[in-house]
């Protein structure tokens, strides 16, 4: 039976690689719907013409006439809810939307009782308690697409008793500034921060990797994905049992350590098509071997602890995660503002951590009662972060 797939964020890195997987697994999947929140309409139209989905969605209503004119055979949906509506049309929804904007897609997919292949970490991080309730919808299933959480998902499958899990160990490449001391990072440029040594990603995620905020957000995400009690599908561990280790080769994507001292890891070459294919096919596997290792020529594998002084964002993420409720949403929103300010040349790379430290100190402690509370927190945090940046620019 053909599995119907919808791809939200189809013109981004995850979206385009999802379509590569569908192309490689021809006949197994049907692209039922795709949509984009950005402005690359030419690529969106090109994708639709190749894969012939029934539905195409665009977040910007002003672009709908052009898309409809180019794709007369498709139903074109437009507006704030257009991407979320794709959950109605597929068995599996790939959420590759970048940033907090992906929350509506996450909620719609889970509330519709569909499988969510989640690459949008921000929605789970920002709205963790709310998303957890949606995960309990009959038929809803969340399979992570992040390489690290996909690795943990696979490692946990090797064990039939989650109570025997002792630690989850997330690996971090270390980004382009691995090994540099704090005093060596004062004058790094935007180009330096975007020169990731291993992965090809969008600018926001690449900057997050350079500050280790990406890994900090993944720690929060790991707690949301796997920290629930064992009876609820988690492995019953919390932040004290989620560790980060720097692994520059990005071959070991993450590990799970069990109570008897055994560690199970998932290894492959860096290729996001592997976790995408895993999420699409679970509990089966695709037949296309993305990321297969040539073991005879693998070489060395190195591991080292992260430098919290040079990369304070990792510790801030642990702090926000332990605070719970909407604290992760506050930190995530402030980080999006700080990263954009860096990319716009307003602040230095070295200012991102201090801006976030000050912004987190302003967190008001709002409870995560519903999506509205999360949205309000996101908005307030962005205002607070902008105020912190403006105060820094104006000086004493």
C-alpha positions as CSV (number, residue, x, y, z in Angstrom):
1,X,0.0,0.0,0.0
2,X,1.4,3.4,-1.0
3,X,2.0,5.8,1.9
4,X,0.8,9.3,1.3
5,X,3.3,12.0,2.4
6,X,2.9,15.7,2.9
7,X,6.0,17.9,3.2
8,X,5.8,21.2,5.0
9,X,8.8,23.4,4.3
10,X,9.5,21.6,1.0
11,X,11.9,24.3,-0.4
12,X,14.2,24.1,2.6
13,X,17.1,21.7,3.3
14,X,14.9,19.0,4.9
15,X,12.1,19.4,2.4
16,X,14.4,19.0,-0.7
17,X,16.1,16.0,0.9
18,X,12.8,14.4,1.7
19,X,11.9,14.7,-2.0
20,X,15.2,13.0,-2.8
21,X,14.2,10.1,-0.6
22,X,10.8,9.8,-2.3
23,X,12.5,9.9,-5.6
24,X,14.9,7.1,-4.6
25,X,12.0,5.0,-3.2
26,X,9.8,5.4,-6.3
27,X,6.5,3.5,-6.0
28,X,6.6,3.2,-2.2
29,X,5.4,6.8,-1.4
30,X,2.9,9.2,-2.9
31,X,3.6,12.9,-2.4
32,X,0.1,14.0,-1.6
33,X,0.8,17.6,-0.6
34,X,3.7,20.1,-0.2
35,X,4.0,23.6,1.0
36,X,6.5,26.3,1.8
37,X,6.6,29.3,4.2
38,X,9.4,31.1,2.4
39,X,9.6,33.0,-0.9
40,X,11.2,30.5,-3.2
41,X,8.2,30.1,-5.4
42,X,10.2,29.0,-8.5
43,X,11.5,25.9,-6.6
44,X,8.0,25.2,-5.1
45,X,6.4,25.2,-8.6
46,X,9.3,23.0,-9.9
47,X,8.7,20.5,-7.2
48,X,5.0,20.4,-7.8
49,X,5.4,19.9,-11.5
50,X,7.8,16.9,-10.9
51,X,5.9,15.2,-8.1
52,X,2.3,16.2,-9.0
53,X,0.8,16.6,-5.5
54,X,-2.9,17.2,-5.3
55,X,-2.4,20.1,-2.8
56,X,0.2,22.9,-2.7
57,X,0.2,25.4,0.3
58,X,1.9,28.8,0.6
59,X,2.0,30.8,3.8
60,X,1.9,34.2,2.1
61,X,-1.5,34.8,0.6
62,X,-0.2,37.4,-1.8
63,X,1.7,34.6,-3.7
64,X,-1.3,32.4,-4.2
65,X,-2.4,33.8,-7.6
66,X,1.1,33.2,-9.1
67,X,1.2,29.7,-7.8
68,X,-2.3,28.9,-8.9
69,X,-1.5,30.3,-12.4
70,X,1.6,28.1,-12.6
71,X,-0.1,25.0,-11.2
72,X,-3.7,24.9,-12.5
73,X,-4.0,21.2,-11.8
74,X,-3.3,21.7,-8.0
75,X,-5.5,22.9,-5.2
76,X,-3.6,25.9,-3.8
77,X,-4.1,26.9,-0.2
78,X,-2.8,30.1,1.2
79,X,-2.5,31.9,4.5
80,X,-1.5,31.4,8.1
81,X,-3.1,27.9,8.4
82,X,-2.3,26.6,4.9
83,X,0.7,24.5,5.9
84,X,-1.0,23.1,9.0
85,X,-3.9,22.0,6.8
86,X,-1.7,19.6,4.9
87,X,-2.2,17.2,7.8
88,X,-5.6,16.4,6.3
89,X,-4.1,15.0,3.2
90,X,-1.5,12.5,4.2
91,X,-0.5,9.5,6.3
92,X,2.9,11.0,7.2
93,X,3.6,14.8,7.6
94,X,7.2,15.9,7.4
95,X,7.6,19.1,9.3
96,X,10.7,20.8,7.8
97,X,9.5,24.4,8.5
98,X,12.3,26.4,10.1
99,X,11.7,28.1,13.5
100,X,8.7,28.7,15.7
101,X,6.5,28.9,12.6
102,X,6.5,25.1,12.5
103,X,4.4,24.8,15.7
104,X,1.1,24.9,13.9
105,X,2.2,22.0,11.6
106,X,3.3,19.9,14.6
107,X,0.0,20.4,16.4
108,X,-2.2,19.8,13.4
109,X,-0.4,16.6,12.5
110,X,-0.7,15.1,16.0
111,X,-4.2,16.3,16.6
112,X,-5.2,14.7,13.3
113,X,-3.8,11.4,14.6
114,X,-1.1,11.2,11.9
115,X,2.5,10.3,12.0
116,X,4.7,13.4,12.3
117,X,8.2,13.2,11.0
118,X,9.6,16.1,13.0
119,X,12.6,18.1,11.8
120,X,11.3,21.3,13.3
121,X,12.8,21.1,16.8
122,X,11.6,24.6,17.9
123,X,7.9,23.6,18.0
124,X,8.6,20.7,20.4
125,X,11.1,22.8,22.4
126,X,8.9,25.8,22.7
127,X,5.6,24.1,23.3
128,X,6.7,20.8,24.9
129,X,3.9,20.5,27.5
130,X,1.2,21.4,24.9
131,X,2.7,19.0,22.3
132,X,2.9,16.2,24.8
133,X,-0.9,16.4,25.3
134,X,-1.4,16.3,21.5
135,X,0.8,13.2,21.2
136,X,-1.8,11.3,23.2
137,X,-4.3,11.7,20.4
138,X,-5.3,8.2,19.1
139,X,-3.2,7.4,16.1
140,X,-0.7,10.2,16.6
141,X,2.9,9.2,16.3
142,X,6.1,11.3,16.5
143,X,9.2,10.1,14.9
144,X,12.2,12.5,15.1
145,X,14.1,13.5,12.0
146,X,17.0,15.2,13.7
147,X,20.0,12.9,13.3
148,X,20.7,12.8,17.0
149,X,17.2,12.0,18.1
150,X,16.6,9.6,15.3
151,X,19.8,7.8,16.5
152,X,18.4,7.6,20.1
153,X,15.1,6.4,18.7
154,X,16.9,3.5,17.0
155,X,19.1,2.7,20.0
156,X,16.0,2.5,22.3
157,X,14.4,0.0,19.9
158,X,17.2,-2.5,20.8
159,X,16.0,-2.7,24.4
160,X,12.6,-3.9,25.5
161,X,12.8,-2.4,29.0
162,X,13.1,1.4,29.1
163,X,13.6,1.2,32.9
164,X,17.1,-0.1,32.1
165,X,18.1,3.1,30.3
166,X,20.7,5.1,32.4
167,X,21.9,7.9,30.1
168,X,21.2,9.4,26.7
169,X,24.3,10.9,25.1
170,X,23.9,13.4,22.4
171,X,26.9,13.9,20.1
172,X,27.9,17.4,18.8
173,X,30.2,18.1,15.9
174,X,31.5,21.1,17.8
175,X,30.8,23.4,14.8
176,X,33.4,25.6,13.1
177,X,34.9,26.9,16.4
178,X,35.6,23.7,18.1
179,X,38.8,23.9,20.2
180,X,38.8,27.7,20.3
181,X,38.9,29.5,23.7
182,X,36.4,32.2,24.7
183,X,39.0,34.9,24.1
184,X,39.6,33.6,20.6
185,X,36.0,34.1,19.5
186,X,35.6,37.9,19.9
187,X,36.1,38.8,16.2
188,X,34.7,35.8,14.3
189,X,32.7,36.8,11.2
190,X,29.3,35.7,9.8
191,X,31.2,33.8,7.1
192,X,33.2,32.0,9.8
193,X,30.0,31.0,11.7
194,X,28.4,29.7,8.6
195,X,31.3,27.5,7.6
196,X,30.1,24.3,9.2
197,X,32.7,21.5,8.8
198,X,30.3,18.6,8.4
199,X,26.7,19.5,7.8
200,X,25.0,21.6,5.1
201,X,22.1,23.5,6.8
202,X,20.3,26.8,6.7
203,X,22.0,29.9,8.2
204,X,20.0,30.0,11.4
205,X,20.7,26.3,12.3
206,X,24.3,26.7,11.2
207,X,24.8,29.6,13.6
208,X,23.1,27.7,16.3
209,X,25.6,24.9,15.7
210,X,28.5,27.3,16.0
211,X,27.3,28.5,19.5
212,X,26.2,25.0,20.6
213,X,22.7,26.4,21.1
214,X,21.6,23.8,18.5
215,X,22.8,21.1,20.8
216,X,21.3,22.8,23.9
217,X,17.9,22.9,22.1
218,X,18.4,19.2,21.2
219,X,18.9,18.4,24.9
220,X,15.5,20.0,25.7
221,X,14.0,18.1,22.7
222,X,15.5,14.8,24.0
223,X,13.9,15.4,27.3
224,X,10.5,16.0,25.6
225,X,10.8,13.0,23.3
226,X,12.3,10.4,25.7
227,X,12.0,11.8,29.2
228,X,8.3,10.9,29.7
229,X,7.7,7.9,32.1
230,X,8.3,4.6,30.5
231,X,4.6,3.8,30.3
232,X,4.0,6.9,28.2
233,X,6.6,5.9,25.6
234,X,9.6,7.7,27.1
235,X,12.6,6.2,28.8
236,X,11.9,7.9,32.1
237,X,15.0,10.0,32.4
238,X,15.5,13.7,32.9
239,X,18.1,16.4,32.3
240,X,20.5,14.9,34.8
241,X,20.8,11.9,32.6
242,X,21.1,13.6,29.2
243,X,24.7,14.4,28.4
244,X,26.5,16.1,25.4
245,X,29.9,15.0,24.0
246,X,31.7,16.6,21.2
247,X,32.4,14.2,18.3
248,X,33.9,16.1,15.3
249,X,33.6,13.3,12.7
250,X,29.8,13.2,13.1
251,X,29.7,9.5,12.5
252,X,28.3,8.5,15.9
253,X,25.0,10.3,15.9
254,X,24.1,9.6,19.5
255,X,24.2,6.9,22.1
256,X,22.2,5.3,24.9
257,X,23.9,3.9,27.9
258,X,22.1,1.2,29.9
259,X,22.2,0.4,33.6
260,X,24.6,-2.6,33.1
261,X,27.2,-0.3,31.5
262,X,26.5,-1.3,27.9
263,X,26.3,1.6,25.3
264,X,24.4,1.2,22.0
265,X,25.2,3.8,19.3
266,X,23.9,4.5,15.8
267,X,26.6,5.2,13.3
268,X,26.5,6.4,9.7
269,X,28.1,9.0,7.4
270,X,26.5,12.4,7.8
271,X,23.4,12.3,5.5
272,X,20.0,13.6,6.6
273,X,18.3,11.4,4.1
274,X,18.9,8.5,6.4
275,X,16.8,9.8,9.4
276,X,14.2,11.2,6.9
277,X,13.8,7.8,5.4
278,X,13.7,6.2,8.8
279,X,10.8,8.4,9.9
280,X,8.9,7.7,6.7
281,X,9.3,4.0,6.8
282,X,9.2,3.3,10.6
283,X,8.9,0.5,11.9
284,X,10.2,-0.7,8.5
285,X,13.3,0.7,6.7
286,X,13.8,2.1,3.2
287,X,16.0,0.2,0.8
288,X,18.2,3.1,-0.3
289,X,21.4,3.0,1.7
290,X,22.0,6.7,2.6
291,X,25.1,7.2,4.8
292,X,26.5,3.7,4.6
293,X,30.1,3.5,6.0
294,X,33.1,2.2,4.3
295,X,34.5,0.5,7.4
296,X,37.9,-0.3,5.9
297,X,38.6,3.4,5.5
298,X,36.6,4.9,8.4
299,X,39.6,6.2,10.3
300,X,39.5,7.5,13.9
301,X,36.6,8.6,16.0
302,X,37.2,11.3,18.6
303,X,35.2,12.4,21.6
304,X,35.7,15.3,24.1
305,X,33.7,17.3,26.6
306,X,32.1,20.6,25.5
307,X,33.7,23.9,26.6
308,X,31.0,25.6,28.6
309,X,33.0,28.8,29.0
310,X,33.5,29.3,25.3
311,X,30.0,28.1,24.4
312,X,27.7,29.3,27.3
313,X,24.5,28.8,25.2
314,X,24.6,25.0,26.0
315,X,24.3,25.7,29.7
316,X,21.5,28.2,29.2
317,X,19.5,25.6,27.4
318,X,19.9,23.2,30.3
319,X,18.8,26.0,32.7
320,X,15.7,26.8,30.6
321,X,14.9,23.1,30.2
322,X,15.0,22.5,34.0
323,X,12.8,25.5,34.6
324,X,10.2,24.0,32.3
325,X,6.8,25.4,31.4
326,X,7.4,28.2,28.8
327,X,11.1,28.9,29.7
328,X,12.3,26.9,26.7
329,X,9.9,28.9,24.5
330,X,11.3,32.1,25.9
331,X,14.9,31.1,25.3
332,X,14.1,29.8,21.8
333,X,12.5,33.0,20.8
334,X,15.2,35.2,22.2
335,X,17.8,33.0,20.4
336,X,16.0,33.5,17.1
337,X,16.2,37.3,17.6
338,X,19.8,37.2,18.7
339,X,20.9,35.0,15.7
340,X,19.1,37.2,13.3
341,X,20.8,40.3,14.8
342,X,24.1,38.6,14.3
343,X,23.3,37.7,10.7
344,X,22.2,41.3,10.1
345,X,25.5,42.6,11.5
346,X,24.0,44.3,14.5
347,X,25.9,42.3,17.1
348,X,29.0,40.1,17.3
349,X,28.9,36.3,17.5
350,X,30.4,36.6,21.0
351,X,27.4,38.8,22.0
352,X,24.8,36.1,21.4
353,X,25.5,34.3,24.7
354,X,25.4,37.4,26.9
355,X,22.2,38.7,25.1
356,X,20.5,35.3,25.9
357,X,21.8,35.3,29.4
358,X,20.2,38.7,30.1
359,X,17.0,37.8,28.2
360,X,16.6,34.6,30.2
361,X,17.0,36.6,33.4
362,X,13.8,38.5,32.3
363,X,11.7,35.3,31.9
364,X,8.4,35.9,33.8
365,X,7.6,32.3,34.6
366,X,4.5,31.9,32.5
367,X,2.8,28.4,32.6
368,X,2.4,26.5,29.4
369,X,-1.3,26.1,29.7
370,X,-2.1,26.1,26.0
371,X,-0.8,27.1,22.5
372,X,-1.9,30.7,23.2
373,X,0.3,30.9,26.3
374,X,3.2,29.7,24.2
375,X,2.6,32.2,21.4
376,X,2.3,35.0,23.9
377,X,5.6,34.0,25.6
378,X,7.3,33.8,22.2
379,X,6.1,37.3,21.3
380,X,7.1,38.7,24.7
381,X,10.6,37.1,24.6
382,X,11.2,38.6,21.1
383,X,10.4,42.1,22.5
384,X,12.6,41.5,25.5
385,X,15.5,40.2,23.4
386,X,15.3,43.2,21.0
387,X,15.3,45.5,24.1
388,X,18.5,43.8,25.4
389,X,20.1,44.2,22.0
390,X,19.1,47.8,21.7
391,X,20.4,48.6,25.2
392,X,23.7,46.9,24.3
393,X,24.0,48.9,21.0
394,X,23.3,52.2,22.8
395,X,25.8,51.5,25.5
396,X,25.9,53.0,29.0
